[in-house]
Structures are given as structure tokens and as C-alpha cells.
Amino acid sequence: MAQGNHGNGDARRLDLIALGRAGVDLYGEQIGGRLEDMGSFAKYIGGSPTNTVIGLSRLGLNSGLVTRVGGDHMGRFIREELQREGVETTGVIDDPDRLTALVILGIRDPDTFPLIFYRENCADMALVADDIDPAFIARGDALLINGTHLSQPGVYAASLKAAEQMKAQGGRVVFDIDYRPVLWGLAQKANGEDRFVASADVTRELQKILPLCDLIVGTEEEVHILGGTTDTVAALRAIRAGSDALLVCKRGAAGCVALPGAVPDDLDDGIVGRGFPIEVFNVLGAGDAFMAGFLRGWLKGLPIERCCDFGNACGAIVVSRHGCAPAMASWEELQAFLARNDWPFRLRDSDALEQLHWSTNRHAVHEELTVLAIDHRSQFDDLIADLGTGDAEQVAHFKGLALAAVDRLAKRDPRYGMLLDGRFGARALEKAAELPYWIGRPIEFPGSRPIRFEGSPDVGMTLRDWPLDHVVKCLVFYHPDDSAEMKAEQDTQIRRLFDACRATRHEFLLEIIASKHGPVTSDTVSRVIDHIYDLGVYPDWWKLEPSEDGAAWTAIEASIRARDPHCRGIVLLGLSAPRDELLAGIAAAAPFPLVKGFAVGRTIFHDVAARWLSGAIDDEGAVDALSENLRVLADAWRAARRSRQAA
């Protein structure tokens, strides 16, 4: 039996609730080849209404979803991804008897996008009328239903029940025609990309919903199936005969036409929304993006012309990218796109827009981070040598104790985190996957200058093996007065790493230590930061040396805010400083909002590790000591930040 979910833990009012497909898209990563020749696939959340509610959430509206997902790994992924995107999941139901739907997709050429649906007895098509919770529907101002979910009796009944309640409570119903012939049994299972097969039976079923609709959106092919003819004007008139809804016909690169009243002989006499001259890279998902953009205006009561602009712009942005849901624009991104008309034809070549897309669509917000940095490798080698005891297996065990110490103190509080390496910390990283903590992981070869990376000579290949929630941390010894040769070598490596992080969808933490290679004044670190931005590199996080120089922090904040206003923030490093010195640095940095906390290592763990390796304390003693050392710094940070906020 399917089971409901308590969602995101709130009962907020929802601008729109969507009902229908929720699956996992497996997108071929090689472009221009057959699906048969794909070597790897990127995993994204998918399904037309699911894409749309994610798009709406990114555009600033409150959205929710009614669907079923399997009680499997992919079902959990869908639920978690929806929650990360801010979509209300109260209406997402676990179905332990069915698997989550999968879709395999490819980008063959600008006109060919092979697509295979794996939807035999899948969870979302098992939705029934009893799954519709009237209390949840009552929270919505509008409901989005899709044509695919009218193809089977159970999901048809669920869609109808939800639509009738929405109308009865004074809300509005939106109909995305969403015609996939293969899902109606009208095309071979291998032909998921087919967009039109005429069927009087399908037309008849779809038209039953027309009297409930306030807005109907579809491509020309979808208008044809709903209207029962391949003459677009005649099809629209047939739809108009059954509904007073606003009709919107999507016309690809030509934009769209909206028809609030009678259908004219020439569609250009309707409300025409301009298209955008953007290269078509991937049409899959563009229609869902159009719907999200159009609804962003329509639900807010904006003029139809503006709704068309929003829809066409969102479609143009997504058509230029790989994937559907992850390509959806944020509100700030949409505004930036509409503010200019000089974007490159190959839109994804715009570094400015891609940076805005990345930085405004990251998941989670960390206003505070207290991190135990125990990603050290060479320091543990040195400690073992100095003590004359211990080995790699013991160090790995100690790092597991460090994770236990963080968990004991944090009690699943996501404001805590760890920096762990893949050499000694691999087992701890695996255990951390089940915990809610921020996780960073080093990529640099310890002590290297110019910087070198661990693993493959192609750093991107190394990062492909890392889970997506691992933040890539790179320590660079960099001084603004370094030689031109040293700068050039380090700059090339930093740029390579930044590009690899974006390609593999990992966040990037750049740690800068300037004090080891020259004098440090109030502008030393800010000059390095400005130079990094000049390279076109935008770290998600900065990790910087503590300083009691307020002028230095003022300059650092000014540089970051001017160049990357969406930067996650700064965490302080420790440099093995004595506790009192580190506490003074924490107090000096606390007044600056961009500083979110610390990522400190040896001040917390070094003496504990030495005692444990020497046998002076056991596992429990090590966990207690590590937890206490971290607590002292965390409490000091929070007290300093509270004092600043009170002031």
C-alpha cells in the first residue's frame, strides 16, 4: 500500500500544485552519437510536471507536487531533490510495490533526441483518486494537470478529482497537453521521441477535461491531437468550442501565440510572443521551462504579453543546456536574460549567464559552518614518523573517530561539517554519506607549489569518482607578489580545477595561504582574490587565514561582494595556531557577514591524535577530546557572531 509523506514540514500557501509524472532522466553525456554508443549518463530529476514545479520554485513561487514514487533509491532521490529545490512534497506518495520511472535520453543532432521511457507499471502511473488529499489541494491557488496522466483510468480519475476540487474552491486549472504517443500505446516502445500520432480516441479523452480548464498550453502537434485535426487554426477552434480557457500555442524558435478569445484566421493576429535567436542544443525540457515561465507571470496576474516573454525566455535558456530540471532558470537569471539582447547565439558560451545560473540555483544555504578539518595527509605521515608508532590503518581509524566526535557534538545539526581526504579518510567519507553534514575533500597534492593535483593528470576524471555533495577543496600557497612564472603555472591549474568542478557539478572551495611566501598587509589577500576573479574563476567558498586586521577583512569582503555577490562565504583556517590565538582571530572575523565560520584542523586534533597513537587514550577518550575541542571553537564562534548581531 502506498504511503504519504509529511513533506517539508510546513503548511504554506502554494501558488500551484502539479499532478503527474515524476521520474529520473538518464541523459547521455556524449553529444552527437547514437544512444547505442553512449558511454555514460548524467542523472537528473525529470517528468514534465516535476520539471515545471522546480522551474516555478526557482522563479520564486511556492509549488507542490502530487505523484507517486517507488520505495527505491530513485524514489528517494526524487523526494530529496524536490525538497532541495523548495518544492512541497506532502503530496508525494511512496509506492513500495512499484519502481520509479526512468527515461533514457540523448542529444543526437539539433533535430533528433532519442528517448526511451521505462514506465511499465511504474509508480507515478499508479496514482488513483484516493491518493488525492483534499487538505493538500486546498492549500493551492492553481492546479497543473498533464495529458499523459489522462492515458490510464486510475490517473485520469485522480486528475479529474483534483481538478474538480480546485475549481470548486475557486482556484484555477492549467492543462499541459503533454502528448507522448508512446505513453498512449500508439508508437513502438523504442520511439519515445515521436511527438504526434493521430488518434480520435486520444482526442476524445483529452477533450473531456476542457470544461475545467482556465489555461491550456501545447505545441502545434499537441494542439492538433487535442483539437482532432492537423489544421492548427481548426484545432484551436475546436478547443475553443469546449473551453473558455486562455489558449497558448508554443511555436518553438518562433515563440508563441496566446489567444484569450476567439481564434483568428491568422494566428499572428493573436498575442504573439517573440522568440529568441538561440542555438537549439536540446529541446527536451524546453516546453516545461516555457510553462514555468509563463505561469510565473500568469499566476501573478501580469499582462499576457509579459507572460509570453517569461515563457519564451525560460524555454530559450533551457534549450541551450544539457538536462531539463537542472537547466531551469532562476528568477534573477531570467531577469538578466531579458535585460539584454546581445547574448551569444550559443548561449551556454556566456560565462556570465552560466555563473549566474550556477550561483543562484545551488541547493541549501549555509549561514554558519563549524568544520573539523582532518583532511591532512603529510602531517599524519610526519606524526607517525615522529612518534615512531602507528600506520595508515590506524590513521584511517582515527579519522573515523573524528567523524564520531563531530556527530556526537552536532547531533545531526547541518551547521557542522568535516574536511576528509580519500587516502586516510575513505572509510569515514563513506560513513558520512548517511549524515547531514557539510563535507569537503582535498584535491591538492600536499605542500605542492606550484599546485599539483592528486589522482589522474586530468583532474576532471578524478572528480568524476566523487559524490556530488563533496565540496572540492584546494589549498594554494599564493602571494600577489609571486613571480610571473609562478603565477602563470598556478593560474593555469586553478582554472583547470574550476572548469572541472563545474563540469562535474561539484562546489569548489579555494584555500589561500599567503603568509608563507611574503609579507601580509591589509590588501594582500584581497589582491589575490581580485586576481582569481580576473581569471574567470568563481569559488563557491573561500578558506582564508585568520587575521585580527579589520581593514584586511573589509578589503576581502569588498572584493568578493563586488565580483561575486552570490559567493557562499568564507571559512577561517587554523594553521595549527594555539587555541587562544585562534579564538582571537575568530573574534576579529565575526563582525564580517561573509565569514560563515571555520574549518580548523590541527588545533583540534593534533595533540589528541598523538596521545591516541601513543596509546595514552583509547577510542572513547579520543572521541571525547575531539568533541570537546571542537565545541570550544564552535561556542566561541557563535558567541562572537551573536555579540556582533546584537551590536
Summary of the structure (lengths in Angstrom):
residues: 647
radius of gyration: 27.4
end to end distance: 55.1
largest distance: 89.9
contacts: 2291
relative contact order: 0.07
helix: 45%
strand: 18%
